[in-house]
Amino acid sequence: MVTLAGGPAVPGPRVLFMGGTGIISSHAVALAVAQGFTVTVLNRAASSVRPVPAGVELLVADARDTAAVAAALGTRTFDVVADFITYLPEQARAAVEMFRGRTGQYLFISTASAYQKPPARLPITESTPLRNPYWQYSRDKIACEDVFTAAYREDGFPVTMVRPSSTYDHTRLPLLFGWTDVHRMREGLPVVVHGDGTTPWTLTHAADFAVGFVGLFGLPVAGEAFTITSDDVLLWDAVYRSVAAAAGAPEPQLVHVASDRIAALAPELGPGLLGDKSHPAIFDNARIKSLVPSFTTRIRFADAVRATLAWHDAHPEARVVSQEFMALSDRLAGL
């Protein structure tokens, strides 16, 4: 709600989050509510890990069922639609048809992994070409951007592309083998790091991302693209050492293994490694900062990871030690 001087509270601008309970979307929802927007979340079900804040309207529907979405939305119109759940070009085409004429702004969450791999120049900016021959996920996001861009050029569909990089909060560990790596650190076992551990990488806390993202609400940025990432550049070895310190583990035994060897033994990890994490990720955030001066890196990974470990220690269901990853780590470490 927004309170006018001398008058009653009136509803703030109407925002629909498609998604809204994921790592980055939940923080954006919370900030939008705090800033007085009237927020609706459309999702398949309520989340126990990241419940929507009080005052948020929750619409339950499967986003892939266009009839169900249409029924849930009814005749509603929105000032902003924030799309966190479109991954394929056919989904993008359906979104254009669904929201053409019923929103003043459409923010599509793409990905910074869509940028050229390997990058020809650093830092990466919005003008860096989009090309990722290693990861289908990234190519699909590029194809979605193509659909939305065509809709903007042809009939003014008010889309803006937003490209986050690796984003985390208290529930996510940015390690190759997740909690299994933390378990190995605490047990004094070797932990595998891809490459030589010196590739520069950017980790963005979802609460920082939310400041830049929500700051775009209502701005005349249709047809544009924005990278929203932290300014902190970390080396992968430093990431692992920060986690070990937060976990109360001894100095970790880091074993460096080429990404293509890891991918050969664990094909499910290959696209994300070869198409993203094995390449330098240094971004220029000047464009988002020029429009949202409040956006900055407030949360440092070395500080935030303590909350991440504390949350995992308090939630046994999140502390999953994979025997498959244990065996693979042993093999890669030469044990």
Helices and strands as residue ranges (DSSP letters): E 2-3, E 9-10, E 14-18, H 23-34, E 38-43, E 57-60, H 66-73, E 80-83, H 89-99, E 106-109, G 112-114, H 136-155, E 159-164, E 167-168, H 179-187, E 191-194, E 200-201, E 204-205, H 206-215, E 225-228, E 234-235, H 236-246, E 254-257, H 259-265, G 267-269, H 270-272, I 273-277, H 286-291, H 301-314, G 316-318, H 323-332
